[in-house]
Amino acid sequence: MSILHTKSYIKNDSVLEYKNVDLKNVFILLAVHNEEDWILRKIQNCFDTNYPEDKIKLFIGADGCNDQTVEKILSLNDKRI
């Protein structure tokens, strides 16, 4: 099963631009534990794509963290997470 059902695409300055395509939703799952030093970069990396932001949903499981991982995630107040 493919994520993209492309009808056509063009390559413009090393960025793939999709034209007339049916882009599917993408769900990303991160399981983290005590990642306060890295979690914001990991989250940003998930959204640093040329895929439409409204098609990406990020689920994060952070159970038993004893650092500021959860607080940093919640501070983003991002509806995609």
TIROSE-793919 format. One record per residue (C-alpha): x, y, z. Coordinates in Angstrom, 1 decimal, decimal comma. Each point is the difference from the previous one (the first is absolute). Example, Ala and Ser with C-alpha at 12.3 -4.5 7.8 and 13.67 -1.06 7.14 Angstrom:
<atoms>
<atom><u>12,3</u><v>-4,5</v><w>7,8</w></atom>
<atom><u>1,4</u><v>3,4</v><w>-0,7</w></atom>
</atoms>
This chain:
<atoms>
<atom><u>0,0</u><v>0,0</v><w>0,0</w></atom>
<atom><u>1,5</u><v>3,3</v><w>-1,0</w></atom>
<atom><u>-0,4</u><v>3,3</v><w>1,9</w></atom>
<atom><u>0,0</u><v>2,1</v><w>-3,1</w></atom>
<atom><u>-2,3</u><v>-0,4</v><w>-2,9</w></atom>
<atom><u>1,7</u><v>2,3</v><w>-2,4</w></atom>
<atom><u>-1,3</u><v>1,1</v><w>-3,3</w></atom>
<atom><u>3,0</u><v>2,2</v><w>-0,7</w></atom>
<atom><u>2,8</u><v>1,8</v><w>1,7</w></atom>
<atom><u>2,8</u><v>2,4</v><w>-0,8</w></atom>
<atom><u>3,3</u><v>0,5</v><w>1,5</w></atom>
<atom><u>0,8</u><v>3,7</v><w>0,7</w></atom>
<atom><u>3,3</u><v>0,9</v><w>1,7</w></atom>
<atom><u>0,3</u><v>-3,4</v><w>1,7</w></atom>
<atom><u>-3,5</u><v>0,3</v><w>1,5</w></atom>
<atom><u>-2,7</u><v>-2,4</v><w>-1,2</w></atom>
<atom><u>-3,2</u><v>1,8</v><w>-0,7</w></atom>
<atom><u>-3,1</u><v>-2,1</v><w>-0,4</w></atom>
<atom><u>-2,6</u><v>1,0</v><w>-2,5</w></atom>
<atom><u>-3,4</u><v>-1,6</v><w>-0,3</w></atom>
<atom><u>0,7</u><v>-2,6</v><w>2,6</w></atom>
<atom><u>-2,0</u><v>-1,8</v><w>2,6</w></atom>
<atom><u>2,2</u><v>0,4</v><w>3,1</w></atom>
<atom><u>-0,9</u><v>-2,3</v><w>2,9</w></atom>
<atom><u>0,3</u><v>0,8</v><w>3,6</w></atom>
<atom><u>3,2</u><v>-1,0</v><w>1,7</w></atom>
<atom><u>0,1</u><v>-1,0</v><w>3,6</w></atom>
<atom><u>3,3</u><v>-0,1</v><w>1,9</w></atom>
<atom><u>0,5</u><v>-1,7</v><w>3,3</w></atom>
<atom><u>2,9</u><v>0,9</v><w>2,3</w></atom>
<atom><u>0,7</u><v>-2,0</v><w>3,2</w></atom>
<atom><u>2,3</u><v>2,1</v><w>2,2</w></atom>
<atom><u>1,5</u><v>-0,1</v><w>3,5</w></atom>
<atom><u>2,0</u><v>2,8</v><w>1,6</w></atom>
<atom><u>0,6</u><v>1,8</v><w>-3,3</w></atom>
<atom><u>-0,1</u><v>3,6</v><w>1,2</w></atom>
<atom><u>3,2</u><v>0,9</v><w>-1,8</w></atom>
<atom><u>-1,2</u><v>-1,4</v><w>-3,3</w></atom>
<atom><u>-3,8</u><v>0,0</v><w>-0,1</w></atom>
<atom><u>-0,6</u><v>3,4</v><w>-1,6</w></atom>
<atom><u>2,4</u><v>-0,8</v><w>-2,8</w></atom>
<atom><u>-1,6</u><v>-3,4</v><w>-0,5</w></atom>
<atom><u>-3,4</u><v>1,6</v><w>-0,3</w></atom>
<atom><u>1,2</u><v>2,7</v><w>-2,3</w></atom>
<atom><u>1,7</u><v>-2,6</v><w>-2,2</w></atom>
<atom><u>-3,3</u><v>-1,8</v><w>-0,4</w></atom>
<atom><u>-1,6</u><v>3,2</v><w>-1,4</w></atom>
<atom><u>3,0</u><v>1,2</v><w>-2,1</w></atom>
<atom><u>-1,2</u><v>-1,6</v><w>-3,2</w></atom>
<atom><u>-1,7</u><v>1,2</v><w>-3,2</w></atom>
<atom><u>-3,0</u><v>-2,1</v><w>1,0</w></atom>
<atom><u>-3,1</u><v>2,2</v><w>0,8</w></atom>
<atom><u>-0,1</u><v>0,8</v><w>3,7</w></atom>
<atom><u>-3,7</u><v>-0,8</v><w>0,2</w></atom>
<atom><u>0,6</u><v>-3,5</v><w>-1,1</w></atom>
<atom><u>2,5</u><v>-0,9</v><w>2,8</w></atom>
<atom><u>-1,0</u><v>-1,1</v><w>3,5</w></atom>
<atom><u>2,6</u><v>-0,7</v><w>2,7</w></atom>
<atom><u>-0,7</u><v>-2,4</v><w>2,9</w></atom>
<atom><u>2,5</u><v>0,0</v><w>2,8</w></atom>
<atom><u>0,2</u><v>-2,6</v><w>2,8</w></atom>
<atom><u>2,0</u><v>1,3</v><w>2,9</w></atom>
<atom><u>-0,6</u><v>-2,2</v><w>3,0</w></atom>
<atom><u>2,0</u><v>0,2</v><w>3,2</w></atom>
<atom><u>2,2</u><v>2,9</v><w>-0,9</w></atom>
<atom><u>1,7</u><v>1,6</v><w>3,0</w></atom>
<atom><u>1,3</u><v>3,0</v><w>-1,9</w></atom>
<atom><u>-1,7</u><v>2,9</v><w>-1,9</w></atom>
<atom><u>-0,9</u><v>-2,0</v><w>-3,2</w></atom>
<atom><u>-3,7</u><v>0,1</v><w>0,5</w></atom>
<atom><u>0,0</u><v>3,7</v><w>1,0</w></atom>
<atom><u>1,9</u><v>0,9</v><w>-3,1</w></atom>
<atom><u>-2,4</u><v>-1,9</v><w>-2,2</w></atom>
<atom><u>-3,1</u><v>1,6</v><w>1,6</w></atom>
<atom><u>1,6</u><v>3,4</v><w>-0,2</w></atom>
<atom><u>-0,2</u><v>-0,1</v><w>-3,8</w></atom>
<atom><u>-3,8</u><v>0,0</v><w>0,1</w></atom>
<atom><u>-0,1</u><v>-1,3</v><w>-3,6</w></atom>
<atom><u>-3,3</u><v>-1,6</v><w>-1,1</w></atom>
<atom><u>2,0</u><v>-2,4</v><w>-2,2</w></atom>
<atom><u>1,5</u><v>-1,7</v><w>3,1</w></atom>
</atoms>
